[in-house]
Amino acid sequence: MNDDNLLGVDEMSRETTRHIQQEALVLLRGLAEQYGLAVLPEGGKFDTASATLKFRFCLPADAPGAEKNERTEFERYARMCGFNPNDYGKMFTYGGRQFTLVALKPGRPKFPVIGKTLDGRSRFKFQTHIVLASLAKGGR
């Protein structure tokens, strides 16, 4: 892409692909905000004739840096919900599966506890008493 012809592309290049990805990300962030989501660039590929760009829409809690915020929030609300602030990141068992304790959402009174599968791919909501009982069995 040359500066004289910003809107016309003769062939795709790494520079052109990156420029398009950056502009697309700006536009997609506006869309994501409308739905209360975050959007992340996930790379892509190009050849001289085309480019395929990948973006991931996710809950803000799954975006990079969210773990630090979730930990801070967990520590803030832990005692109010019956947990110890040090319980963050501990493993618990439910239905024969193991989960890691990753968040507390006191605004969701019925299922305020968030657990992540050990592979980190899925998050589930739990009732407080179920997780507290599992932690007690495991010797907190």
C-alpha positions in Angstrom: 0.0 0.0 0.0 1.4 3.4 -0.8 0.5 6.7 0.8 -0.7 8.2 -2.5 -3.3 5.5 -2.9 -4.7 4.7 0.6 -8.1 3.5 -0.6 -6.8 1.4 -3.6 -4.9 -1.8 -2.9 -3.0 -3.3 -5.8 -2.0 -6.5 -3.8 -2.3 -7.6 -0.3 0.8 -7.4 1.9 1.6 -7.8 5.6 1.5 -4.0 6.0 -1.9 -3.7 4.2 -3.3 -6.6 6.2 -2.2 -5.1 9.5 -3.6 -1.7 8.6 -7.0 -3.2 7.7 -7.0 -5.3 10.8 -6.4 -2.2 13.0 -9.2 -0.2 11.3 -11.6 -3.2 11.5 -10.8 -3.6 15.2 -11.8 0.1 15.9 -15.1 -0.5 14.1 -15.7 -3.8 15.8 -15.1 -2.4 19.2 -18.1 0.0 18.7 -20.2 -3.0 17.8 -18.9 -5.1 20.7 -19.7 -2.3 23.2 -23.3 -2.2 22.1 -23.6 -5.8 23.3 -21.5 -5.4 26.4 -18.6 -7.5 24.9 -14.9 -7.2 24.2 -13.3 -7.9 20.8 -9.8 -9.3 20.4 -7.8 -9.7 17.2 -6.9 -13.4 16.7 -4.5 -13.0 13.8 -5.2 -14.2 10.3 -3.5 -14.9 7.0 -3.0 -13.3 3.7 -1.7 -13.9 0.2 -1.3 -11.4 -2.7 -5.0 -11.5 -3.6 -6.8 -11.8 -0.3 -6.7 -11.6 3.5 -8.6 -13.5 6.2 -8.7 -11.8 9.5 -9.9 -13.4 12.7 -11.5 -11.6 15.7 -13.0 -13.1 18.9 -15.9 -11.6 20.7 -16.0 -12.4 24.3 -17.4 -11.4 27.7 -15.3 -8.7 29.2 -14.3 -11.1 32.0 -12.5 -13.3 29.4 -10.5 -10.5 27.8 -6.8 -10.2 28.6 -6.2 -8.4 31.9 -9.6 -9.4 33.2 -8.1 -12.0 35.5 -6.4 -9.3 37.6 -9.7 -7.4 37.9 -11.7 -10.6 38.8 -9.1 -11.4 41.4 -9.4 -8.0 43.0 -13.2 -8.2 42.9 -13.1 -11.7 44.4 -10.9 -10.5 47.2 -13.3 -7.6 47.8 -16.4 -9.7 48.1 -15.0 -13.0 49.4 -15.8 -12.6 53.1 -19.3 -11.2 52.3 -20.0 -14.5 50.5 -18.4 -16.8 53.0 -15.1 -17.3 51.2 -11.6 -16.5 52.3 -9.8 -14.0 49.9 -7.1 -16.7 49.5 -9.7 -19.1 48.0 -9.2 -17.4 44.6 -7.8 -19.9 42.2 -8.4 -23.0 44.4 -9.8 -26.1 42.8 -13.2 -27.5 43.7 -15.2 -30.5 42.5 -18.8 -30.6 41.3 -20.6 -33.4 39.6 -17.3 -35.4 39.4 -15.6 -32.6 37.5 -12.9 -30.2 38.8 -13.1 -26.5 38.4 -10.9 -23.5 39.5 -12.6 -20.7 41.5 -12.1 -17.6 39.3 -14.7 -15.0 40.2 -17.5 -13.8 42.5 -20.4 -11.8 41.1 -22.5 -10.7 44.1 -25.0 -9.1 41.7 -26.1 -12.6 40.7 -27.4 -13.8 44.1 -28.6 -17.2 42.9 -25.3 -18.2 41.1 -22.6 -15.7 42.2 -19.6 -18.1 42.0 -17.8 -18.6 38.7 -15.7 -21.6 38.1 -13.5 -22.4 35.1 -12.8 -25.9 33.8 -9.2 -27.0 34.3 -8.5 -26.6 30.6 -9.6 -23.0 30.9 -12.1 -23.2 28.0 -15.4 -23.0 29.8 -16.8 -21.0 32.7 -19.8 -22.1 34.8 -22.0 -20.4 37.4 -22.4 -22.1 40.8 -24.4 -21.5 44.0 -22.2 -20.4 46.9 -23.0 -23.2 49.3 -22.0 -25.9 46.7 -18.6 -24.4 46.2 -18.0 -23.8 49.9 -19.0 -27.4 50.7 -16.5 -28.7 48.1 -13.7 -26.4 49.4 -14.4 -27.6 53.0 -14.1 -31.2 51.9 -10.8 -30.4 50.1 -9.3 -28.8 53.2 -9.3 -25.2 52.1 
